[in-house]
């Protein structure tokens, strides 16, 4: 159920009025996974949840603390309260921030503290007082999945009732073709009702949803679009969004993945992020420049494009992200901006000429990103562009591809290793105002290099056996 709580007292009243049995505390690790524990309502205490905090072991959470310095506190934000649509037992969910129990300072590696810093820094600049975000997250709904990897074997497989590769099985025959999923009606689209159930659960949790539909790829690729919202609220919403999608699918014996490129030779899943700055209730990105943008918006694009490769270490943060960011498949790999060209990293939607609708769409991110860090990093890059009046150059109105061969233009780096190198070399714009700490960035890069990049780089790939076994 959607709620509108402002204070701890509001939360207490909701608990009493709705016969709730559990309070679930949720927080996000450095790499975007939601973590939680639940408190029976008999042990609910306003001071513990909203002031003193509840303790947990930070050494067991990826990227947080070492074992000799592990105690951390969760302090809940009452404005995030929602009645959890996933839990069978009546449960109130709250999103928490992480604090050090000794200093009582906000923990600098907590992603939600980073985005709170980013919002405060935005206001401190005087440039604007709110950033609105509107992500378009895509994902796949599969029926079954299997995968394993060891020293001597590796394999994976996915399947879907509507997938193009199942036309050889007996059945009704309505299958979604490769790259033909945008967007025929049922029975080709097999997931209309499932998506609607996801949307209804999101609405019950307080999210505002604009539309849902099948996406381009076969095998259940889906998009559910949230209405734009302020920076922190939208990051919270994205965590609820992913939680609901996965759990509604599981209830029906299906599985959802937000990995960017689960299928070979079909479209991957992106998370295009629409962004605009406002001040005193007025939009700042409308003007007389290209595509109806203001000079401020052009400079904002300049900051995004200048820092794009280091941004991708946070906004496209997996080795699998760079299976998607390749020419073709509508992938936004060109370091350019355009009003219409979907291969450009930044696009300016022109479907409405209202000043309120003027925005910048950054198309490179994918839904594997931690939304708190990704939205914060985009804002910091854009603000750097505004403060330094960075000129992004001329827009790209030409076709950037000939077939699937890219023309002579600059493209983003093509691997996680390269963008981590870029982040290491270029992150001063992130640490401005203390938004990102040096410790967070160093820790993030170190873990990503070993746990992600090296984990894939050092292993034989199954297709290498096809190519090389007989050499």
MIGUGU-898998 format. One record per residue (C-alpha): x, y, z; chain. Coordinates in steps of 0.02 Angstrom, whole numbers, plus 50000, padded with zeros to 5 digits. Layout:
// MIGUGU-898998
+-------+-------+-------+--------+
:     x :     y :     z : chaine :
+-------+-------+-------+--------+
:     X :     Y :     Z :      A :
...
+-------+-------+-------+--------+
END
This chain:
// MIGUGU-898998
+-------+-------+-------+--------+
:     x :     y :     z : chaine :
+-------+-------+-------+--------+
: 50000 : 50000 : 50000 :      A :
: 50063 : 50173 : 49956 :      A :
: 50098 : 50280 : 50108 :      A :
: 50143 : 50461 : 50141 :      A :
: 50247 : 50462 : 50299 :      A :
: 50353 : 50611 : 50351 :      A :
: 50396 : 50573 : 50531 :      A :
: 50428 : 50423 : 50643 :      A :
: 50259 : 50457 : 50722 :      A :
: 50176 : 50436 : 50552 :      A :
: 50260 : 50266 : 50535 :      A :
: 50201 : 50213 : 50707 :      A :
: 50022 : 50258 : 50663 :      A :
: 50031 : 50158 : 50501 :      A :
: 50092 : 50006 : 50599 :      A :
: 49951 : 50022 : 50725 :      A :
: 49814 : 50056 : 50596 :      A :
: 49859 : 49913 : 50479 :      A :
: 49893 : 49769 : 50596 :      A :
: 50071 : 49746 : 50533 :      A :
: 50175 : 49603 : 50602 :      A :
: 50352 : 49642 : 50544 :      A :
: 50463 : 49791 : 50506 :      A :
: 50589 : 49754 : 50367 :      A :
: 50745 : 49863 : 50359 :      A :
: 50824 : 49873 : 50186 :      A :
: 50990 : 49949 : 50133 :      A :
: 51102 : 49939 : 49979 :      A :
: 51278 : 49871 : 49967 :      A :
: 51415 : 49954 : 49865 :      A :
: 51368 : 49858 : 49708 :      A :
: 51181 : 49886 : 49711 :      A :
: 51112 : 49731 : 49798 :      A :
: 50974 : 49759 : 49925 :      A :
: 51009 : 49684 : 50097 :      A :
: 50884 : 49669 : 50240 :      A :
: 50831 : 49603 : 50408 :      A :
: 50660 : 49600 : 50492 :      A :
: 50602 : 49651 : 50666 :      A :
: 50440 : 49580 : 50741 :      A :
: 50320 : 49723 : 50776 :      A :
: 50324 : 49681 : 50964 :      A :
: 50504 : 49743 : 50964 :      A :
: 50469 : 49900 : 50863 :      A :
: 50542 : 50054 : 50944 :      A :
: 50538 : 50227 : 50863 :      A :
: 50700 : 50283 : 50942 :      A :
: 50794 : 50125 : 50890 :      A :
: 50738 : 50133 : 50708 :      A :
: 50745 : 50320 : 50676 :      A :
: 50875 : 50390 : 50796 :      A :
: 50985 : 50269 : 50895 :      A :
: 50994 : 50145 : 50752 :      A :
: 51002 : 49955 : 50744 :      A :
: 51169 : 49867 : 50730 :      A :
: 51232 : 49744 : 50599 :      A :
: 51395 : 49665 : 50543 :      A :
: 51470 : 49776 : 50408 :      A :
: 51611 : 49653 : 50371 :      A :
: 51485 : 49532 : 50295 :      A :
: 51424 : 49660 : 50167 :      A :
: 51523 : 49679 : 50006 :      A :
: 51629 : 49835 : 50000 :      A :
: 51588 : 49898 : 50175 :      A :
: 51702 : 49855 : 50323 :      A :
: 51844 : 49739 : 50374 :      A :
: 51815 : 49608 : 50509 :      A :
: 51914 : 49699 : 50645 :      A :
: 51807 : 49856 : 50623 :      A :
: 51639 : 49784 : 50576 :      A :
: 51501 : 49860 : 50683 :      A :
: 51383 : 49975 : 50588 :      A :
: 51212 : 50054 : 50620 :      A :
: 51056 : 50068 : 50514 :      A :
: 50949 : 50223 : 50539 :      A :
: 50785 : 50219 : 50443 :      A :
: 50712 : 50359 : 50336 :      A :
: 50525 : 50373 : 50381 :      A :
: 50482 : 50448 : 50211 :      A :
: 50526 : 50282 : 50127 :      A :
: 50395 : 50177 : 50219 :      A :
: 50286 : 50062 : 50114 :      A :
: 50181 : 49909 : 50150 :      A :
: 50280 : 49772 : 50065 :      A :
: 50182 : 49693 : 49921 :      A :
: 50298 : 49541 : 49916 :      A :
: 50289 : 49476 : 50094 :      A :
: 50152 : 49355 : 50147 :      A :
: 50155 : 49414 : 50328 :      A :
: 50095 : 49596 : 50341 :      A :
: 50259 : 49691 : 50332 :      A :
: 50312 : 49873 : 50332 :      A :
: 50472 : 49905 : 50234 :      A :
: 50589 : 50049 : 50272 :      A :
: 50747 : 50102 : 50181 :      A :
: 50892 : 50143 : 50295 :      A :
: 51054 : 50241 : 50292 :      A :
: 51216 : 50171 : 50365 :      A :
: 51309 : 50257 : 50506 :      A :
: 51468 : 50228 : 50606 :      A :
: 51417 : 50181 : 50785 :      A :
: 51563 : 50273 : 50867 :      A :
: 51571 : 50436 : 50772 :      A :
: 51385 : 50438 : 50724 :      A :
: 51441 : 50501 : 50554 :      A :
: 51358 : 50444 : 50393 :      A :
: 51461 : 50299 : 50322 :      A :
: 51548 : 50360 : 50164 :      A :
: 51534 : 50192 : 50073 :      A :
: 51346 : 50182 : 50094 :      A :
: 51275 : 50218 : 49920 :      A :
: 51122 : 50305 : 49992 :      A :
: 51234 : 50422 : 50090 :      A :
: 51326 : 50462 : 49928 :      A :
: 51166 : 50515 : 49842 :      A :
: 51115 : 50619 : 49992 :      A :
: 51285 : 50706 : 49977 :      A :
: 51254 : 50733 : 49792 :      A :
: 51086 : 50816 : 49822 :      A :
: 51161 : 50928 : 49957 :      A :
: 51306 : 50974 : 49844 :      A :
: 51186 : 51019 : 49702 :      A :
: 51095 : 51140 : 49816 :      A :
: 51258 : 51212 : 49882 :      A :
: 51315 : 51261 : 49707 :      A :
: 51166 : 51374 : 49683 :      A :
: 51146 : 51304 : 49507 :      A :
: 50986 : 51210 : 49546 :      A :
: 50891 : 51139 : 49693 :      A :
: 50825 : 50977 : 49618 :      A :
: 50877 : 50850 : 49488 :      A :
: 50737 : 50748 : 49411 :      A :
: 50777 : 50572 : 49350 :      A :
: 50674 : 50461 : 49236 :      A :
: 50759 : 50292 : 49204 :      A :
: 50694 : 50172 : 49073 :      A :
: 50751 : 50004 : 49141 :      A :
: 50738 : 49848 : 49033 :      A :
: 50747 : 49666 : 49089 :      A :
: 50713 : 49488 : 49032 :      A :
: 50580 : 49369 : 49095 :      A :
: 50636 : 49189 : 49070 :      A :
: 50548 : 49026 : 49114 :      A :
: 50704 : 48934 : 49166 :      A :
: 50890 : 48966 : 49181 :      A :
: 51041 : 48859 : 49223 :      A :
: 51224 : 48904 : 49237 :      A :
: 51383 : 48836 : 49315 :      A :
: 51568 : 48867 : 49309 :      A :
: 51713 : 48771 : 49385 :      A :
: 51896 : 48732 : 49351 :      A :
: 51849 : 48608 : 49216 :      A :
: 51677 : 48659 : 49148 :      A :
: 51568 : 48808 : 49109 :      A :
: 51395 : 48825 : 49033 :      A :
: 51234 : 48922 : 49037 :      A :
: 51062 : 48910 : 48958 :      A :
: 50901 : 49011 : 48965 :      A :
: 50728 : 48972 : 48899 :      A :
: 50565 : 49062 : 48873 :      A :
: 50394 : 49006 : 48813 :      A :
: 50387 : 49148 : 48685 :      A :
: 50567 : 49133 : 48621 :      A :
: 50604 : 49121 : 48436 :      A :
: 50710 : 48965 : 48460 :      A :
: 50559 : 48864 : 48520 :      A :
: 50465 : 48862 : 48354 :      A :
: 50523 : 48681 : 48331 :      A :
: 50421 : 48623 : 48482 :      A :
: 50237 : 48576 : 48473 :      A :
: 50132 : 48724 : 48530 :      A :
: 50019 : 48867 : 48475 :      A :
: 50158 : 48937 : 48363 :      A :
: 50153 : 49121 : 48415 :      A :
: 50335 : 49160 : 48454 :      A :
: 50425 : 49326 : 48466 :      A :
: 50558 : 49336 : 48331 :      A :
: 50737 : 49393 : 48360 :      A :
: 50739 : 49584 : 48370 :      A :
: 50549 : 49587 : 48335 :      A :
: 50484 : 49614 : 48511 :      A :
: 50442 : 49800 : 48494 :      A :
: 50295 : 49773 : 48515 :      A :
: 50163 : 49654 : 48445 :      A :
: 50008 : 49614 : 48548 :      A :
: 49971 : 49446 : 48628 :      A :
: 49978 : 49301 : 48594 :      A :
: 50152 : 49349 : 48530 :      A :
: 50177 : 49453 : 48686 :      A :
: 50157 : 49317 : 48819 :      A :
: 50187 : 49429 : 48970 :      A :
: 50053 : 49565 : 48966 :      A :
: 49966 : 49504 : 49122 :      A :
: 50128 : 49469 : 49216 :      A :
: 50191 : 49645 : 49180 :      A :
: 50024 : 49718 : 49235 :      A :
: 50038 : 49623 : 49399 :      A :
: 50213 : 49695 : 49423 :      A :
: 50149 : 49870 : 49388 :      A :
: 50004 : 49852 : 49509 :      A :
: 50124 : 49795 : 49645 :      A :
: 50235 : 49946 : 49609 :      A :
: 50086 : 50064 : 49621 :      A :
: 50036 : 49982 : 49786 :      A :
: 50212 : 50018 : 49850 :      A :
: 50196 : 50202 : 49803 :      A :
: 50289 : 50206 : 49636 :      A :
: 50218 : 50307 : 49492 :      A :
: 50218 : 50206 : 49330 :      A :
: 50191 : 50283 : 49158 :      A :
: 50184 : 50129 : 49046 :      A :
: 50240 : 49950 : 49017 :      A :
: 50275 : 49853 : 48858 :      A :
: 50375 : 49716 : 48776 :      A :
: 50547 : 49768 : 48715 :      A :
: 50645 : 49730 : 48556 :      A :
: 50725 : 49562 : 48598 :      A :
: 50638 : 49394 : 48596 :      A :
: 50614 : 49288 : 48754 :      A :
: 50519 : 49410 : 48863 :      A :
: 50621 : 49569 : 48857 :      A :
: 50519 : 49700 : 48950 :      A :
: 50517 : 49883 : 48996 :      A :
: 50419 : 49967 : 49135 :      A :
: 50438 : 50156 : 49139 :      A :
: 50428 : 50254 : 49300 :      A :
: 50372 : 50435 : 49302 :      A :
: 50516 : 50554 : 49335 :      A :
: 50552 : 50594 : 49517 :      A :
: 50686 : 50684 : 49621 :      A :
: 50857 : 50605 : 49631 :      A :
: 50850 : 50509 : 49797 :      A :
: 50670 : 50455 : 49779 :      A :
: 50703 : 50384 : 49607 :      A :
: 50852 : 50283 : 49668 :      A :
: 50742 : 50211 : 49806 :      A :
: 50607 : 50174 : 49678 :      A :
: 50729 : 50080 : 49567 :      A :
: 50774 : 49964 : 49710 :      A :
: 50589 : 49932 : 49744 :      A :
: 50560 : 49909 : 49556 :      A :
: 50691 : 49771 : 49540 :      A :
: 50633 : 49688 : 49700 :      A :
: 50452 : 49681 : 49641 :      A :
: 50493 : 49621 : 49464 :      A :
: 50599 : 49477 : 49528 :      A :
: 50475 : 49422 : 49660 :      A :
: 50316 : 49434 : 49555 :      A :
: 50402 : 49330 : 49421 :      A :
: 50458 : 49202 : 49551 :      A :
: 50279 : 49187 : 49614 :      A :
: 50230 : 49129 : 49440 :      A :
: 50376 : 49007 : 49423 :      A :
: 50475 : 49125 : 49309 :      A :
: 50636 : 49220 : 49333 :      A :
: 50688 : 49399 : 49297 :      A :
: 50865 : 49457 : 49258 :      A :
: 50933 : 49633 : 49244 :      A :
: 51099 : 49576 : 49170 :      A :
: 51131 : 49685 : 49017 :      A :
: 51162 : 49552 : 48883 :      A :
: 51095 : 49378 : 48918 :      A :
: 51062 : 49335 : 48734 :      A :
: 51188 : 49323 : 48592 :      A :
: 51144 : 49418 : 48433 :      A :
: 50990 : 49503 : 48505 :      A :
: 50961 : 49669 : 48593 :      A :
: 51027 : 49693 : 48770 :      A :
: 50945 : 49780 : 48916 :      A :
: 50987 : 49962 : 48948 :      A :
: 50933 : 50092 : 49075 :      A :
: 50920 : 50256 : 48981 :      A :
: 50916 : 50394 : 49112 :      A :
: 50821 : 50556 : 49075 :      A :
: 50887 : 50702 : 49177 :      A :
: 50842 : 50884 : 49205 :      A :
: 50885 : 51020 : 49331 :      A :
: 50758 : 51136 : 49411 :      A :
: 50767 : 51285 : 49527 :      A :
: 50627 : 51369 : 49625 :      A :
: 50502 : 51260 : 49533 :      A :
: 50564 : 51312 : 49360 :      A :
: 50648 : 51202 : 49228 :      A :
: 50825 : 51253 : 49182 :      A :
: 50856 : 51146 : 49028 :      A :
: 50738 : 51237 : 48907 :      A :
: 50809 : 51374 : 48796 :      A :
: 50858 : 51432 : 48622 :      A :
: 51004 : 51316 : 48590 :      A :
: 51006 : 51153 : 48492 :      A :
: 50842 : 51053 : 48503 :      A :
: 50766 : 51185 : 48617 :      A :
: 50895 : 51163 : 48755 :      A :
: 50971 : 51297 : 48865 :      A :
: 51157 : 51335 : 48868 :      A :
: 51160 : 51254 : 49041 :      A :
: 51092 : 51092 : 48967 :      A :
: 51223 : 51095 : 48829 :      A :
: 51361 : 51115 : 48959 :      A :
: 51282 : 50974 : 49061 :      A :
: 51299 : 50862 : 48908 :      A :
: 51478 : 50923 : 48890 :      A :
: 51516 : 50858 : 49065 :      A :
: 51435 : 50689 : 49031 :      A :
: 51532 : 50665 : 48869 :      A :
: 51698 : 50725 : 48942 :      A :
: 51689 : 50600 : 49084 :      A :
: 51595 : 50464 : 48993 :      A :
: 51721 : 50323 : 49010 :      A :
: 51746 : 50346 : 49196 :      A :
: 51558 : 50364 : 49215 :      A :
: 51534 : 50195 : 49132 :      A :
: 51633 : 50109 : 49270 :      A :
: 51485 : 50153 : 49382 :      A :
: 51341 : 50162 : 49256 :      A :
: 51385 : 50005 : 49155 :      A :
: 51477 : 49911 : 49293 :      A :
: 51490 : 49730 : 49235 :      A :
: 51593 : 49633 : 49108 :      A :
: 51426 : 49587 : 49029 :      A :
: 51387 : 49772 : 49003 :      A :
: 51516 : 49775 : 48862 :      A :
: 51429 : 49634 : 48769 :      A :
: 51288 : 49761 : 48750 :      A :
: 51392 : 49917 : 48713 :      A :
: 51443 : 49865 : 48538 :      A :
: 51394 : 49936 : 48367 :      A :
: 51223 : 49878 : 48308 :      A :
: 51076 : 49825 : 48418 :      A :
: 51035 : 50011 : 48444 :      A :
: 51181 : 50020 : 48565 :      A :
: 51232 : 50197 : 48616 :      A :
: 51420 : 50182 : 48591 :      A :
: 51459 : 50346 : 48504 :      A :
: 51525 : 50491 : 48609 :      A :
: 51406 : 50619 : 48538 :      A :
: 51236 : 50700 : 48566 :      A :
: 51087 : 50709 : 48451 :      A :
: 50902 : 50747 : 48450 :      A :
: 50858 : 50587 : 48358 :      A :
: 51006 : 50473 : 48336 :      A :
: 50991 : 50326 : 48457 :      A :
: 51172 : 50273 : 48433 :      A :
: 51230 : 50434 : 48517 :      A :
: 51271 : 50424 : 48703 :      A :
: 51161 : 50575 : 48741 :      A :
: 50994 : 50604 : 48658 :      A :
: 50875 : 50751 : 48673 :      A :
: 50695 : 50689 : 48663 :      A :
: 50590 : 50803 : 48552 :      A :
: 50418 : 50725 : 48571 :      A :
: 50362 : 50876 : 48673 :      A :
: 50412 : 51058 : 48659 :      A :
: 50353 : 51102 : 48834 :      A :
: 50493 : 51183 : 48937 :      A :
: 50452 : 51060 : 49077 :      A :
: 50489 : 50914 : 48959 :      A :
: 50662 : 50973 : 48906 :      A :
: 50788 : 50848 : 48967 :      A :
: 50945 : 50751 : 48925 :      A :
: 50937 : 50563 : 48901 :      A :
: 51099 : 50470 : 48941 :      A :
: 51084 : 50304 : 48850 :      A :
: 51240 : 50208 : 48902 :      A :
: 51190 : 50151 : 49078 :      A :
: 51115 : 49979 : 49108 :      A :
: 51007 : 49910 : 49249 :      A :
: 51151 : 49815 : 49330 :      A :
: 51209 : 49985 : 49396 :      A :
: 51187 : 50035 : 49578 :      A :
: 51057 : 50175 : 49554 :      A :
: 51120 : 50278 : 49702 :      A :
: 51297 : 50285 : 49634 :      A :
: 51247 : 50296 : 49450 :      A :
: 51125 : 50441 : 49469 :      A :
: 51248 : 50532 : 49582 :      A :
: 51391 : 50509 : 49459 :      A :
: 51288 : 50574 : 49312 :      A :
: 51238 : 50728 : 49411 :      A :
: 51418 : 50763 : 49462 :      A :
: 51479 : 50747 : 49282 :      A :
: 51342 : 50864 : 49223 :      A :
: 51378 : 50991 : 49359 :      A :
: 51562 : 50987 : 49313 :      A :
: 51510 : 51027 : 49135 :      A :
: 51405 : 51175 : 49193 :      A :
: 51536 : 51245 : 49313 :      A :
: 51673 : 51235 : 49181 :      A :
: 51560 : 51276 : 49032 :      A :
: 51618 : 51120 : 48939 :      A :
: 51573 : 51127 : 48755 :      A :
: 51518 : 50956 : 48690 :      A :
: 51549 : 51009 : 48509 :      A :
: 51424 : 50998 : 48369 :      A :
: 51276 : 50879 : 48377 :      A :
: 51276 : 50723 : 48266 :      A :
: 51134 : 50723 : 48143 :      A :
: 51212 : 50600 : 48019 :      A :
: 51188 : 50412 : 48017 :      A :
: 51330 : 50352 : 48128 :      A :
: 51329 : 50178 : 48054 :      A :
: 51342 : 50101 : 47882 :      A :
: 51250 : 49939 : 47909 :      A :
: 51328 : 49885 : 48073 :      A :
: 51497 : 49962 : 48035 :      A :
: 51530 : 50117 : 48137 :      A :
: 51588 : 50273 : 48047 :      A :
: 51739 : 50378 : 48095 :      A :
: 51679 : 50438 : 48264 :      A :
: 51739 : 50421 : 48443 :      A :
: 51663 : 50276 : 48538 :      A :
: 51661 : 50226 : 48720 :      A :
: 51787 : 50103 : 48790 :      A :
: 51740 : 49922 : 48758 :      A :
: 51782 : 49832 : 48919 :      A :
: 51760 : 49844 : 49106 :      A :
: 51950 : 49845 : 49128 :      A :
: 51966 : 50001 : 49019 :      A :
: 51828 : 50099 : 49106 :      A :
: 51898 : 50055 : 49278 :      A :
: 52064 : 50125 : 49218 :      A :
: 51970 : 50281 : 49163 :      A :
: 51886 : 50298 : 49333 :      A :
: 52054 : 50282 : 49420 :      A :
: 52126 : 50422 : 49312 :      A :
: 51972 : 50534 : 49306 :      A :
: 51868 : 50550 : 49465 :      A :
: 51902 : 50724 : 49536 :      A :
: 51730 : 50778 : 49475 :      A :
: 51654 : 50641 : 49585 :      A :
: 51747 : 50690 : 49743 :      A :
: 51702 : 50875 : 49727 :      A :
: 51611 : 50931 : 49884 :      A :
: 51649 : 50765 : 49967 :      A :
: 51509 : 50678 : 49872 :      A :
: 51609 : 50521 : 49833 :      A :
: 51753 : 50481 : 49949 :      A :
: 51923 : 50428 : 49886 :      A :
: 51906 : 50272 : 49994 :      A :
: 51744 : 50221 : 49910 :      A :
: 51817 : 50243 : 49736 :      A :
: 51977 : 50149 : 49778 :      A :
: 51880 : 50007 : 49858 :      A :
: 51757 : 49999 : 49713 :      A :
: 51894 : 49990 : 49582 :      A :
: 51994 : 49861 : 49679 :      A :
: 51848 : 49742 : 49705 :      A :
: 51783 : 49763 : 49527 :      A :
: 51953 : 49722 : 49452 :      A :
: 51969 : 49560 : 49548 :      A :
: 51791 : 49499 : 49574 :      A :
: 51725 : 49551 : 49402 :      A :
: 51857 : 49588 : 49271 :      A :
: 51989 : 49459 : 49321 :      A :
: 51857 : 49328 : 49360 :      A :
: 51805 : 49330 : 49177 :      A :
: 51975 : 49368 : 49099 :      A :
: 52064 : 49220 : 49179 :      A :
: 51935 : 49087 : 49137 :      A :
: 51926 : 48989 : 48973 :      A :
: 51765 : 49032 : 48879 :      A :
: 51657 : 48891 : 48810 :      A :
: 51666 : 48965 : 48635 :      A :
: 51856 : 48958 : 48641 :      A :
: 51838 : 48769 : 48637 :      A :
: 51736 : 48785 : 48477 :      A :
: 51869 : 48896 : 48399 :      A :
: 52031 : 48825 : 48466 :      A :
: 52014 : 48647 : 48531 :      A :
: 52079 : 48572 : 48370 :      A :
: 52227 : 48687 : 48341 :      A :
+-------+-------+-------+--------+
END
